[in-house]
């Protein structure tokens, strides 16, 4: 009798131990990285408008600088796209068809909108005073995306359109930080024209988190606002987008990374790109954690011991012992 009692206690302890092993074996797997981080510029000009680079030369320059995606956005034409596309396929760079629809406000200031992911020119004449709604209608008719280009140059006019649902997004600078937590797409564009813009390529760009390395993957990432912009050592974006960046990071992040929701300030009226004067991290309402705090979790090897099977065996043994005791 005493021997049977000791056996029962031992088996009961073994059962609970086996359940602990089962729990360990069922620990969650490390989180996967569902998105590819692609380096993007969607505002660049060739010699088909007022740029000095041929489409092929521009593609080669961005490929050499480590970019994944380039948008060709000549003023009121898409004529340079085919050459750029051919060179992109040759060197492995995604080339997006677009144009900078270049109209004017009644006061003569720029009313420029980037038409991206279109098939042909919108046909809107350069310098015309077409209504903003008509510009976006022409872009959407081709299932394209319309981004207001360098709005700070004519903010007195664009400030009246910050709640318009037909506008897809805005290029950003420091004064445009309100866009980051809005429903709009945001991006930082080089507005590339000539060799003086080459120094911008390693220091200012947009990242998108794409499900695949295709033009459609890039477009979906923009629409779903899986975007951060990088300027002179700092990342800027919505809190959600910054978190996506760190969750999908596979390579070391840029040095002196200081995530913030403010966006960089344009250098001057000719180059609407950020300067080296970044806002203080303490001013950032949604600073993101340091990359080292988001390192991939390392899980121990799963225990292959099947506690459930062992537990069933223990229960069966206990039942047999009890039955044997009653027979006596």
Secondary structure as GFF3:
##gff-version 3
##sequence-region A 1 328
A	DSSP	alpha_helix	2	25	.	.	.	ID=ss1
A	DSSP	beta_strand	36	41	.	.	.	ID=ss2
A	DSSP	alpha_helix	55	64	.	.	.	ID=ss3
A	DSSP	beta_strand	69	72	.	.	.	ID=ss4
A	DSSP	alpha_helix	81	91	.	.	.	ID=ss5
A	DSSP	beta_strand	94	104	.	.	.	ID=ss6
A	DSSP	beta_strand	110	116	.	.	.	ID=ss7
A	DSSP	alpha_helix	132	140	.	.	.	ID=ss8
A	DSSP	beta_strand	145	148	.	.	.	ID=ss9
A	DSSP	three_ten_helix	151	154	.	.	.	ID=ss10
A	DSSP	alpha_helix	155	158	.	.	.	ID=ss11
A	DSSP	three_ten_helix	159	161	.	.	.	ID=ss12
A	DSSP	beta_strand	169	171	.	.	.	ID=ss13
A	DSSP	three_ten_helix	174	181	.	.	.	ID=ss14
A	DSSP	beta_strand	185	187	.	.	.	ID=ss15
A	DSSP	three_ten_helix	195	200	.	.	.	ID=ss16
A	DSSP	beta_strand	204	210	.	.	.	ID=ss17
A	DSSP	alpha_helix	215	223	.	.	.	ID=ss18
A	DSSP	beta_strand	227	231	.	.	.	ID=ss19
A	DSSP	beta_strand	234	236	.	.	.	ID=ss20
A	DSSP	alpha_helix	239	247	.	.	.	ID=ss21
A	DSSP	three_ten_helix	281	283	.	.	.	ID=ss22
A	DSSP	three_ten_helix	291	294	.	.	.	ID=ss23
A	DSSP	alpha_helix	307	327	.	.	.	ID=ss24
###
